[in-house]
């Protein structure tokens, strides 16, 4: 990608941009793709000269794949994944304690996927070439932020030492755990850093070849063995207190630890090996004025649930559409306050779960380890509990109770939860069923079971959703496809049973979907107008009349 790509013509000069993204990691690149898809002006600045080219994150979940689907890159990303990867927890003798092997795909994609992060990051970077309003500047370091309330003036320095000032409407710090953006807005990074050190070793030409992964809860030396795509295997070993960083960082030490897990450690091809520690931290705020934080800049968590990467992608999915809506005048700036309100609780839950799992795995006392193993084996004898673990039902799914939505009024409300994504049929796609989001698009959608949503909404509500660019969808049983009718502009989809099963579990028959595919509101047909009014307030939507008056003034 050229560093010389110009910004959009209506932004005046190359030194102006709507959003300045600090950091060209997966979160910054995903955010830039979302904003570019909506035609927003984005400049990404990265202190490195190129992408990191060694494996880091190794686990990709269904939520992230759905986000990549939304930005049109899921096929490119999936080339670098191992879907439906099983994770087995074993004791010191290698005997099975528990297994995670989810097979259901409620969101349209496998729940567990091994992947090679540098190759996926490269696909995200290449995806920016589709968007003429996005540019990336390498070897560019953030030095200063000045937020005057109306925009942010940013001072950056290039590789040649030259300084430059940029102006942005908003700045998003996606610059990792040592974030300069976080430091510059003066927020805290509360939490702990574990005193336990680990050695990560990435190998080419996987010496084991198994498609699955193992976590060894071995009190002698806990370890992990993880298969990722393209013949790469990762090993992680706990380092003992009497082993120095210098010793642990040597290739000889790495091969000595590998000797317990591979037949011929001297023959393996080491890509890299590095000592690291686990962090459990969260920023005091994800937003201060016109500066926001995302990914590791906002929160850090241990690796044991593979959720550090995925939590960052959730941040980008949540924040991207909100920035786009504010920048194009469809929503007020207050919508951005809901980013912290929605993402903080789930990020905290994932930190806590990852920290707890790490403590359980890392038990070194032999007596406590035997006790833990006994409890795990007894749990596997209970079918319901075994299924709970196998299907990963313990994983906290995002559930928003306040923010850009109508607050749920009861525990079983679908509001604030991700909507399902089954395959559906449409009259104009004879090749067969397609995933729901391919029909619903990547923006707002009003989806109604059986009814034509345009018929049950008032003219005022239709105008509001229409001005917002929402897509209207009528869901009917597949047998009715080709016979059901709807107003102009309403998409009719045929359901093979999955959507009916979802509506069977809920009393509501109309759902209002946000661009990140969370249910913003839900209602029975006669209450759809009332929920529309509540959503307009909760999401700080600008009325069609106000939008027209703004356009006239411009």
C-alpha positions in Angstrom: 0.0 0.0 0.0 1.4 3.4 -1.0 2.1 5.9 1.7 1.2 8.7 -0.7 -2.5 7.9 -1.1 -4.4 11.3 -0.8 -7.3 11.9 1.5 -10.7 12.7 0.1 -11.1 15.9 -1.8 -13.6 17.5 0.6 -11.1 17.4 3.5 -9.0 20.2 2.2 -5.4 19.1 2.7 -3.6 15.9 3.2 -2.9 17.0 6.8 -6.6 16.7 7.7 -8.5 13.5 8.3 -11.8 12.5 10.0 -10.3 9.7 12.1 -6.6 9.2 13.0 -6.0 5.6 14.0 -2.8 5.1 16.0 -1.4 1.6 15.3 -1.6 -0.7 12.3 -2.3 -3.9 14.3 -5.5 -6.0 13.8 -7.7 -3.7 15.7 -6.6 -0.5 13.9 -6.7 -2.2 10.5 -10.2 -3.6 11.2 -11.5 -0.2 12.3 -10.0 1.4 9.3 -11.7 -1.1 7.0 -15.1 -0.5 8.7 -14.7 3.3 8.4 -13.4 3.1 4.8 -16.3 0.9 3.9 -18.6 3.8 4.9 -16.6 6.3 3.0 -15.0 8.0 6.0 -11.6 9.7 5.8 -9.0 7.7 7.8 -5.3 8.0 8.4 -3.5 5.1 10.1 -0.1 5.9 11.6 2.3 3.1 12.7 5.7 3.5 14.3 6.9 0.2 12.8 8.1 0.2 9.2 5.9 -2.8 8.3 3.5 -5.3 9.8 4.8 -7.7 12.5 5.8 -10.8 10.6 5.8 -13.4 13.4 2.8 -15.3 15.0 1.1 -13.7 18.0 -2.6 -14.4 18.5 -3.5 -18.0 17.6 -7.2 -18.2 18.3 -10.0 -16.7 16.2 -13.7 -16.9 17.3 -17.0 -16.8 15.4 -17.6 -13.2 16.5 -14.4 -12.0 14.8 -15.2 -14.0 11.6 -18.6 -12.4 11.5 -16.9 -9.0 11.7 -14.5 -9.9 8.9 -17.6 -11.1 6.9 -19.1 -7.6 7.4 -16.1 -5.9 5.9 -15.9 -8.3 3.0 -12.7 -10.1 3.9 -13.9 -13.3 5.6 -12.9 -15.5 2.6 -9.4 -14.0 2.6 -9.0 -14.5 6.4 -10.3 -18.1 6.4 -7.4 -19.1 4.1 -5.2 -18.8 7.2 -7.4 -20.7 9.7 -8.0 -24.2 11.0 -11.8 -24.3 11.8 -13.4 -26.2 14.6 -10.2 -26.6 16.4 -10.5 -28.8 19.5 -8.8 -27.8 22.8 -7.9 -30.6 25.2 -6.8 -30.0 28.8 -4.6 -32.8 30.0 -2.9 -33.6 33.3 0.8 -34.3 33.9 0.5 -37.8 32.5 -1.2 -36.5 29.3 -4.6 -37.9 30.4 -7.7 -36.0 29.4 -9.3 -33.7 32.0 -11.6 -31.6 29.8 -12.3 -30.8 26.2 -13.6 -27.9 24.3 -15.0 -28.9 20.9 -18.0 -26.7 20.0 -19.7 -27.7 16.7 -22.7 -25.4 16.5 -22.5 -22.2 14.4 -25.2 -19.9 15.7 -23.4 -16.8 14.3 -22.6 -18.4 11.0 -19.0 -19.5 11.6 -17.1 -22.0 13.7 -16.6 -20.9 17.3 -12.9 -22.0 17.6 -10.4 -21.4 14.8 -6.6 -21.7 14.9 -5.0 -19.0 12.7 -1.8 -17.3 11.7 -2.1 -13.6 12.8 0.6 -12.0 10.6 -1.1 -13.5 7.5 -4.6 -12.4 8.6 -3.2 -8.9 9.5 -1.8 -8.8 5.9 -5.3 -9.5 4.5 -6.7 -6.7 6.6 -4.0 -4.3 5.3 -4.6 -5.4 1.7 -8.3 -4.8 2.2 -7.7 -1.1 2.7 -6.7 -0.8 -0.9 -10.4 -1.0 -1.7 -11.0 2.3 0.1 -9.7 5.5 -1.5 -10.4 7.5 1.7 -8.0 5.4 3.8 -4.2 5.7 3.9 -1.5 4.2 6.0 1.7 5.9 7.1 4.5 3.6 8.3 7.5 4.6 10.5 5.4 7.5 11.9 5.4 8.0 15.6 2.8 9.8 17.7 4.4 12.5 19.8 1.5 14.7 21.0 -2.3 15.1 21.2 -4.1 18.4 21.7 -7.9 18.1 21.9 -9.6 21.5 21.8 -13.1 20.1 21.9 -13.8 20.6 18.2 -11.0 18.6 16.8 -7.7 17.0 17.7 -4.3 18.3 16.6 -1.7 15.5 16.4 2.0 15.9 16.2 3.8 13.0 14.5 7.4 12.3 13.5 8.5 10.4 10.5 11.5 8.0 10.1 13.6 10.8 8.7 13.1 12.9 11.8 10.7 15.3 10.2 7.8 16.6 12.3 4.3 17.1 11.1 1.0 18.3 12.5 -2.3 16.5 11.5 -5.8 17.5 12.4 -8.5 14.9 13.0 -12.1 14.9 14.2 -11.4 11.9 16.3 -8.3 9.8 17.3 -8.4 6.2 18.2 -5.5 4.6 20.0 -5.0 1.0 18.8 -1.3 1.1 19.7 -1.1 -1.9 22.1 -0.4 -2.4 25.8 2.2 0.3 25.9 -0.1 2.8 24.2 1.2 6.3 23.8 -2.4 7.5 23.1 -3.5 6.1 26.5 -0.6 7.8 28.3 -1.3 11.1 26.5 -4.9 11.3 27.7 -3.7 10.6 31.2 -6.0 7.6 32.1 -5.0 4.7 34.3 -4.3 1.1 33.3 -5.5 -0.7 36.4 -4.8 -4.4 37.1 -1.9 -6.7 37.7 1.0 -8.2 35.9 1.7 -11.8 36.8 5.1 -12.7 38.3 5.0 -15.9 36.3 7.0 -16.0 33.1 6.4 -18.1 30.0 8.5 -19.0 27.0 6.6 -19.0 23.7 8.2 -21.0 20.9 6.8 -21.0 17.3 7.8 -23.9 15.0 7.6 -24.3 11.3 6.9 -27.7 9.7 4.8 -28.8 12.7 6.7 -31.7 14.2 3.5 -33.3 15.6 1.1 -32.5 12.8 -2.1 -32.9 14.9 -4.9 -30.5 13.9 -5.7 -29.8 17.6 -4.3 -28.1 20.6 -3.5 -29.2 24.2 -3.1 -27.4 27.5 -0.9 -29.4 29.9 -1.8 -28.8 33.5 1.4 -30.4 34.5 2.6 -29.3 38.0 6.2 -30.1 37.0 6.0 -27.5 34.2 2.7 -26.4 32.7 2.6 -26.0 29.0 0.5 -25.5 25.9 0.8 -27.1 22.4 -1.2 -25.3 19.8 -1.7 -26.1 16.1 -2.2 -23.2 13.8 -2.5 -23.0 10.1 0.2 -23.5 7.4 2.1 -26.1 9.4 2.9 -23.9 12.4 2.8 -25.1 15.9 3.2 -23.0 19.1 4.5 -24.3 22.4 4.4 -22.3 25.6 6.2 -23.4 28.7 6.2 -21.9 32.2 9.6 -20.7 33.3 10.8 -21.6 36.8 11.9 -19.0 39.3 15.5 -20.2 39.2 15.7 -19.9 35.4 16.8 -16.4 34.3 15.4 -14.5 31.3 18.8 -14.8 29.6 18.9 -18.5 30.0 15.3 -18.9 28.9 15.8 -16.8 25.8 18.5 -19.1 24.4 17.8 -21.6 21.6 19.4 -24.4 23.6 16.9 -23.8 26.5 14.0 -23.9 24.1 15.1 -27.2 22.6 15.6 -28.6 26.1 12.0 -27.9 27.0 10.8 -29.2 23.6 12.5 -32.5 24.3 9.6 -33.5 26.6 7.0 -32.9 23.8 8.6 -33.7 20.4 10.8 -36.8 19.5 13.7 -34.9 18.0 14.0 -31.3 19.3 17.3 -30.7 17.5 15.5 -31.1 14.2 12.7 -28.6 14.7 12.6 -25.3 12.8 12.2 -22.5 15.3 10.5 -19.3 13.9 11.0 -17.4 17.1 11.1 -17.8 20.9 10.5 -15.2 23.5 9.9 -14.8 27.2 6.7 -13.0 28.2 4.4 -12.4 31.2 0.6 -12.2 31.4 -1.2 -9.0 32.1 -4.7 -8.4 33.5 -5.4 -4.7 33.0 -8.1 -2.3 31.9 -7.9 1.4 31.1 -9.7 3.8 33.4 -11.7 5.1 30.5 -12.1 4.1 26.9 -12.9 7.7 25.8 -11.7 11.1 26.8 -13.1 13.9 24.7 -12.3 13.1 21.0 -9.7 10.4 21.8 -10.8 6.8 22.2 -8.9 3.6 23.0 -9.4 0.1 21.6 -7.8 -3.3 21.7 -4.7 -3.8 24.0 -4.5 -0.1 24.5 -7.8 -0.4 26.4 -7.4 -3.8 28.0 -4.9 -6.7 28.4 -5.7 -10.3 29.4 -3.9 -13.6 29.7 -3.8 -15.8 26.7 -5.7 -18.8 28.1 -9.0 -18.2 26.5 -7.5 -16.8 23.3 -9.7 -13.7 23.7 -7.2 -10.8 23.6 -7.3 -10.6 19.8 -11.0 -11.2 19.6 -11.8 -8.6 22.3 -10.0 -6.0 20.2 -12.0 -7.0 17.1 -15.2 -6.6 19.2 -14.0 -3.1 20.1 -13.5 -2.2 16.4 -16.9 -3.6 15.5 -18.6 -1.7 18.3 -16.8 1.6 17.7 -16.6 1.6 13.9 -20.3 2.0 13.0 -20.7 4.6 15.8 -17.9 6.8 14.4 -19.4 6.4 10.9 -22.9 7.4 12.1 -21.6 10.5 14.0 -19.3 11.6 11.2 -22.0 11.4 8.5 -24.4 13.4 10.7 -26.9 10.6 11.3 -26.2 10.5 15.1 -24.9 12.9 17.7 -21.5 12.8 19.4 -23.1 11.3 22.5 -23.4 8.0 20.7 -19.7 7.5 21.2 -20.2 7.5 25.0 -22.0 4.2 24.6 -18.7 2.6 23.4 -17.2 2.5 26.9 -20.6 1.8 28.5 -21.0 -1.3 26.3 -17.5 -2.7 25.9 -16.1 -2.3 29.4 -18.2 -4.9 31.2 -17.5 -7.6 28.7 -13.8 -6.8 28.5 -13.6 -7.1 32.3 -15.4 -10.4 32.2 -13.0 -11.8 29.7 -10.0 -10.6 31.7 -11.4 -12.3 34.8 -12.2 -15.6 33.0 -8.7 -15.7 31.4 -7.0 -14.9 34.6 -8.9 -17.6 36.5 -8.2 -20.3 33.9 -4.6 -19.4 34.0 -4.4 -19.9 37.7 -6.1 -23.2 37.5 -3.7 -24.4 34.8 -0.6 -23.1 36.5 -1.0 -25.0 39.8 2.5 -26.2 40.8 1.7 -27.9 44.2 1.3 -31.7 43.4 -1.4 -32.2 46.1 -3.5 -29.3 44.8 -2.9 -30.5 41.2 -4.3 -33.9 42.1 -7.3 -32.3 43.8 -8.0 -30.2 40.7 -7.6 -33.2 38.4 -10.1 -35.2 40.5 -12.7 -32.4 40.4 -12.3 -32.1 36.6 -12.7 -35.9 36.1 -15.8 -36.0 38.3 -17.3 -33.1 36.4 -16.9 -34.9 33.1 -19.2 -37.7 34.5 -22.1 -35.2 34.6 -23.5 -35.0 31.0 -24.9 -31.5 31.4 -21.7 -30.2 32.8 -19.5 -31.9 30.2 -21.7 -30.5 27.5 -21.4 -27.0 29.1 -17.6 -27.3 28.8 -17.5 -28.9 25.4 -19.8 -26.3 23.8 -17.9 -23.4 25.6 -21.1 -22.1 27.2 -18.9 -20.8 30.0 -17.6 -18.1 27.7 -19.2 -14.8 28.5 -21.0 -13.6 25.5 -21.4 -9.9 25.1 -24.7 -8.7 26.7 -25.3 -5.0 26.7 -27.9 -3.7 29.2 -27.3 0.0 28.5 -25.9 2.0 25.7 -27.1 2.3 22.1 -30.2 0.2 22.6 -33.6 0.1 24.4 -32.6 -1.4 27.8 -33.9 -5.0 28.2 -36.8 -5.3 30.5 -36.3 -8.9 31.6 -33.5 -11.5 31.7 -34.6 -13.5 28.7 -34.9 -10.4 26.4 -33.0 -10.6 23.2 -32.0 -7.0 23.4 -28.3 -6.3 23.8 -27.3 -9.7 22.5 -25.9 -10.8 19.1 -28.5 -11.9 16.7 -28.2 -15.3 15.1 -26.9 -15.8 11.5 -28.4 -18.9 9.9 -28.5 -19.5 6.2 -31.6 -18.2 4.4 -33.1 -18.4 1.0 -34.0 -15.5 -1.4 -35.9 -15.6 -4.6 -33.1 -13.9 -6.5 -30.4 -16.4 -5.4 -31.1 -19.7 -7.1 -27.6 -21.1 -6.1 -28.9 -21.9 -2.6 -29.0 -20.5 0.9 -26.8 -17.7 2.0 -25.8 -16.3 5.4 -28.3 -13.8 6.7 -25.8 -10.9 6.9 -25.3 -11.2 3.1 -28.9 -10.3 2.8 -29.2 -7.8 5.7 -26.1 -5.8 4.6 -23.6 -4.1 6.8 -25.7 -1.3 8.3 -29.0 -1.2 10.2 -31.8 -3.6 9.5 -35.4 -4.0 10.6 -36.3 -7.7 10.5 -39.8 -9.0 11.1 -41.2 -12.5 11.3 -44.1 -13.1 9.0 -45.2 -9.5 8.8 -44.0 -6.9 6.2 -42.1 -4.4 8.4 -43.1 -1.6 6.1 -46.8 -2.4 6.8 -46.6 -2.5 10.6 -44.5 0.7 10.9 -46.0 4.2 10.7 -44.9 6.6 7.9 -42.8 8.5 10.5 -40.9 5.4 11.6 -40.4 4.3 8.0 -38.9 7.6 7.1 -36.6 7.5 10.1 -35.3 4.1 9.3 -35.2 4.9 5.6 -33.1 8.1 6.2 -30.7 6.0 8.3 -30.3 3.6 5.4 -31.8 0.7 7.2 -32.8 -2.4 5.2 -36.3 -3.9 5.8 -36.5 -7.7 5.8 -39.6 -9.9 5.9 -39.0 -13.5 7.1 -41.3 -16.2 5.9 -41.1 -20.0 5.9 -39.1 -21.2 2.9 -42.3 -22.8 1.4 -43.8 -19.4 1.0 -40.9 -17.9 -0.8 -42.0 -16.8 -4.3 -45.6 -16.3 -3.1 -45.2 -13.8 -0.2 -45.3 -10.1 -1.1 -44.0 -6.9 0.5 -43.7 -3.2 -0.1 -41.1 -1.9 -2.5 -37.6 -2.1 -1.0 -38.5 -4.8 1.4 -36.4 -8.0 1.1 -38.2 -11.3 1.6 -36.2 -14.2 2.9 -37.2 -17.8 3.2 -36.4 -19.5 6.5 -35.6 -23.2 6.7 -36.4 -23.3 10.4 -33.5 -21.6 12.3 -35.1 -18.1 12.4 -38.5 -19.6 13.4 -36.7 -21.4 16.2 -35.2 -18.1 17.4 -38.6 -16.4 17.3 -40.2 -19.4 19.1 -37.9 -18.7 22.0 -38.9 -15.0 22.3 -42.2 -13.2 22.5 -41.0 -10.4 20.2 -41.6 -10.7 16.4 -39.7 -7.6 15.2 -36.0 -6.9 15.8 -34.0 -3.8 15.1 -30.4 -4.8 14.3 -27.4 -2.5 14.6 -24.5 -2.7 12.1 -22.5 -4.8 14.6 -25.5 -7.2 14.5 -26.5 -6.7 18.1 -30.3 -6.4 18.8 -30.8 -2.8 19.6 -34.6 -3.2 20.2 -37.3 -5.8 19.9 -41.1 -5.7 20.0 -44.3 -7.4 19.1 -45.7 -6.0 15.8 -48.0 -3.4 17.4 -45.2 -1.9 19.5 -42.7 -1.5 16.7 -43.3 2.3 16.4 -42.9 2.8 20.2 -39.5 1.0 20.1 -38.4 3.0 17.1 -39.0 6.2 19.1 -37.0 4.9 22.1 -34.2 3.8 19.8 -34.0 7.1 18.1 -33.3 8.7 21.6 -31.0 5.9 22.8 -28.8 6.0 19.7 -28.8 9.8 19.5 -30.2 9.6 16.0 -30.8 12.8 14.0 -34.3 13.1 12.7 -34.9 13.3 8.9 -36.1 16.9 9.3 -32.9 17.9 11.2 -30.7 16.1 8.7 -32.4 17.9 5.8 -32.0 21.3 7.4 -28.3 20.6 8.0 -27.8 19.6 4.4 -29.6 22.8 3.3 -27.4 24.9 5.6 -24.3 23.2 4.2 
